[in-house]
Structure formats: structure tokens, C-alpha cells
Amino acid sequence: MPNKQKSLFEILLRTLADWMEMRRCSPNRTARSERRRRYRQRLRDRAALADFFRDRCQDLGGQVEALQQLVAGLNVDRDRLRQQIQIHHECMDDLGRRNAYLLDQCAMSQHEAEHWKRFVEDERAREAEIARKLQLN
């Protein structure tokens, strides 16, 4: 008949195994393990935040580059428009000079026309005077 009594060694091993099992599955943590768990969680949270901000930074970097290209394009457009404005001002100045020249020419032509009109009137008056003198004689 086998011996039903357990040895002290078996009891000790069984108690140790139970204690290890309980320790492994136990939700109760020591203060040190809790601090380590919180520290690891903070590290994970910081890494997640760092990833989030790195992604946002890359997005914002792309937006900044796009805005810089937009500003460069607007600067080119502004320079082109300034050149066109300068050309238009030069054309307007040229047209103003031409207009003044033509106004002077019109004034001279009108003055000359008035001179010839008076000349013709004087000639007609002289011819009428001569014709009247001839009729009287």
C-alpha cells in the first residue's frame, strides 16, 4: 500500500507552485511594478504623441511649401502686372504727346483757315468794291 502521507518537500513545492501561479495571474501589483507599468504607459503615450505631431508637422510642412509656391507665383504675377502697368503708362504718355501735337496742329490749321477766310472775304470785298466802282463809272 502506498504511503498516503505527503512529504514536507512535496507540500513545500506545491505551495511554491501555487504561490507562483497566484503571483503570475494576480491583478494585485506591487508599487514598483505599478510605477513601471505607468512609466511604460507614459512612454507609449509620448511615442504616440510624437508620431501624431510628426505627422502633423509633415502635413504642415507640405502646406507651408504649397503656400510658398503660391506666394512665389503671386509675386511673378505681380511683377508681370507691374510691367504691363508700366507699358500702359508709357503708351498713355505717348498718346498724350500725340494728342497735344494734334491739338496744336488743329489750332494752327484753324488759325490758318481763319486767315484764309479773312483773306478771301477781303478779296471779295475788294472785288465787290472794284465792281461797284466800275459800275459807277
C-alpha positions as CSV (number, residue, x, y, z in Angstrom):
1,M,0.0,0.0,0.0
2,P,1.4,3.3,-1.0
3,N,2.1,5.9,1.6
4,K,-0.8,8.5,1.6
5,Q,1.1,11.0,3.7
6,K,2.7,13.8,1.7
7,S,6.2,14.7,2.4
8,L,7.1,18.1,3.6
9,F,9.1,18.7,0.5
10,E,6.0,17.9,-1.7
11,I,3.9,20.3,0.4
12,L,6.6,23.0,0.0
13,L,6.8,22.5,-3.7
14,R,3.1,22.6,-4.1
15,T,2.8,25.7,-2.0
16,L,5.6,27.3,-4.0
17,A,3.9,26.4,-7.3
18,D,0.5,27.7,-6.1
19,W,2.2,30.9,-4.9
20,M,3.9,31.4,-8.3
21,E,0.7,30.7,-10.1
22,M,-1.2,33.2,-8.0
23,R,1.6,35.7,-8.4
24,R,1.6,35.3,-12.2
25,C,-2.2,35.7,-12.5
26,S,-2.7,38.1,-9.7
27,P,-4.1,41.5,-10.6
28,N,-2.5,42.9,-7.4
29,R,0.7,44.6,-8.3
30,T,3.4,45.9,-6.1
31,A,4.1,49.6,-6.0
32,R,7.3,49.1,-8.0
33,S,5.6,47.1,-10.8
34,E,2.8,49.7,-10.9
35,R,5.3,52.5,-11.3
36,R,7.0,50.6,-14.1
37,R,3.6,49.9,-15.8
38,R,2.7,53.6,-15.6
39,Y,6.1,54.6,-16.8
40,R,5.8,52.3,-19.8
41,Q,2.3,53.6,-20.5
42,R,3.6,57.2,-20.4
43,L,6.4,56.2,-22.8
44,R,3.8,54.7,-25.2
45,D,1.6,57.8,-24.9
46,R,4.6,60.0,-25.5
47,A,5.6,58.0,-28.5
48,A,2.0,58.2,-29.9
49,L,2.0,61.9,-29.3
50,A,5.4,62.2,-31.0
51,D,4.1,60.2,-34.0
52,F,1.0,62.4,-34.1
53,F,2.9,65.6,-34.0
54,R,5.5,64.4,-36.5
55,D,2.7,63.5,-38.9
56,R,1.0,66.9,-38.3
57,C,4.4,68.6,-38.8
58,Q,4.9,66.9,-42.1
59,D,1.3,67.9,-43.2
60,L,2.0,71.5,-42.1
61,G,5.4,71.4,-43.9
62,G,3.6,70.3,-47.1
63,Q,1.1,73.1,-46.6
64,V,3.9,75.6,-46.0
65,E,5.7,74.5,-49.2
66,A,2.5,74.8,-51.1
67,L,1.9,78.3,-49.7
68,Q,5.4,79.3,-50.5
69,Q,4.9,78.2,-54.1
70,L,1.6,80.1,-54.2
71,V,3.4,83.3,-52.9
72,A,6.1,82.8,-55.5
73,G,3.5,82.5,-58.2
74,L,1.7,85.6,-56.9
75,N,5.0,87.5,-56.9
76,V,5.6,86.6,-60.5
77,D,2.1,87.7,-61.4
78,R,2.6,91.0,-59.5
79,D,5.9,91.6,-61.4
80,R,4.2,90.9,-64.7
81,L,1.3,93.2,-63.9
82,R,3.7,95.9,-62.9
83,Q,5.5,95.6,-66.2
84,Q,2.1,95.8,-68.0
85,I,1.2,98.8,-66.0
86,Q,4.5,100.5,-66.9
87,I,3.9,99.7,-70.6
88,H,0.4,101.1,-70.3
89,H,1.7,104.3,-68.7
90,E,4.3,104.7,-71.4
91,C,1.5,104.2,-74.0
92,M,-0.7,106.8,-72.3
93,D,2.2,109.3,-72.1
94,D,2.8,108.7,-75.8
95,L,-0.9,109.2,-76.7
96,G,-0.9,112.4,-74.6
97,R,2.0,113.8,-76.5
98,R,0.4,112.8,-79.8
99,N,-2.9,114.4,-78.7
100,A,-1.1,117.6,-77.7
101,Y,0.7,117.7,-81.1
102,L,-2.6,117.1,-82.9
103,L,-4.3,119.8,-80.9
104,D,-1.5,122.2,-81.8
105,Q,-1.8,121.2,-85.5
106,C,-5.6,121.7,-85.3
107,A,-5.2,125.1,-83.7
108,M,-2.6,126.1,-86.4
109,S,-4.9,124.8,-89.1
110,Q,-7.9,126.6,-87.7
111,H,-5.8,129.8,-87.4
112,E,-4.6,129.4,-90.9
113,A,-8.2,128.7,-92.1
114,E,-9.4,131.8,-90.4
115,H,-6.6,133.8,-92.0
116,W,-7.5,132.5,-95.5
117,K,-11.2,133.1,-94.8
118,R,-10.4,136.7,-93.9
119,F,-8.2,136.9,-97.0
120,V,-11.0,135.6,-99.2
121,E,-13.5,137.9,-97.6
122,D,-11.1,140.8,-98.1
123,E,-10.6,139.8,-101.7
124,R,-14.3,139.5,-102.3
125,A,-14.9,142.8,-100.6
126,R,-12.2,144.4,-102.8
127,E,-13.6,142.7,-105.9
128,A,-17.1,144.0,-104.9
129,E,-15.6,147.4,-104.4
130,I,-13.9,147.3,-107.8
131,A,-17.1,146.0,-109.4
132,R,-19.1,148.8,-107.7
133,K,-16.6,151.4,-108.8
134,L,-16.7,150.0,-112.3
135,Q,-20.5,150.2,-112.4
136,L,-20.4,153.7,-111.1
137,N,-18.1,154.8,-113.9
